[in-house]
């Protein structure tokens, strides 16, 4: 299978990754939905990391100044 595509289907609009210029990190997917619905910077603070898979338990996490979001897929 090829590792590249001439026409990738990247998310756009409300599903696109949201760059937070003040921190240089992105908020995306379910984390973006939570960010937008629950107050953004006023509730969470700036993102301190991009989302990543935590090695210890394989949960997707993203750290913010005032919160830690975890995604536990079913």
C-alpha positions in Angstrom: 0.0 0.0 0.0 1.3 3.5 -0.8 2.3 5.6 2.2 1.2 8.9 0.5 -1.8 10.1 -1.3 -2.2 12.7 -4.0 -5.6 13.7 -2.6 -5.7 13.1 1.1 -9.1 13.7 2.8 -8.1 16.1 5.7 -10.7 17.3 8.1 -11.9 20.9 7.6 -14.4 23.3 9.1 -15.6 22.4 12.6 -13.7 19.1 12.4 -10.3 20.6 11.5 -7.6 20.8 14.1 -7.7 24.1 15.9 -4.3 25.8 16.3 -4.1 27.9 19.5 -1.5 30.5 18.5 -0.7 31.6 22.1 0.6 28.1 22.9 1.6 26.7 19.5 -0.5 23.5 20.1 -3.5 22.1 18.4 -6.9 21.0 19.9 -8.6 18.4 17.7 -11.3 15.8 17.5 -13.2 15.2 20.7 -10.9 17.4 22.6 -11.8 20.3 20.3 -15.5 19.6 20.9 -14.9 19.7 24.7 -12.8 22.9 24.3 -15.5 24.7 22.4 -18.5 23.4 24.5 -17.0 23.9 27.9 -15.4 27.3 27.8 -12.1 27.0 26.0 -9.3 29.0 27.4 -11.5 30.4 30.2 -12.1 26.9 31.6 -9.1 24.8 30.4 -6.4 27.4 30.0 -4.0 27.1 27.1 -3.0 23.6 25.8 0.4 22.6 27.1 0.7 19.6 24.7 -1.0 18.2 21.6 -3.0 15.1 22.2 -0.9 11.9 22.6 -1.3 8.3 23.7 -0.1 7.9 27.3 2.2 4.9 27.4 1.1 3.6 30.8 -2.5 2.8 29.9 -2.8 3.6 26.1 -5.4 6.4 26.8 -5.3 9.5 24.6 -4.7 12.6 26.7 -4.1 16.3 26.3 -2.8 18.6 29.0 -4.0 22.1 29.5 -3.0 24.8 32.0 -6.1 24.0 34.2 -7.2 20.6 33.0 -6.3 17.2 31.7 -8.6 15.7 29.1 -8.7 11.9 28.6 -10.3 10.0 25.7 -11.3 6.4 26.5 -12.5 4.8 23.2 -15.0 2.0 23.5 
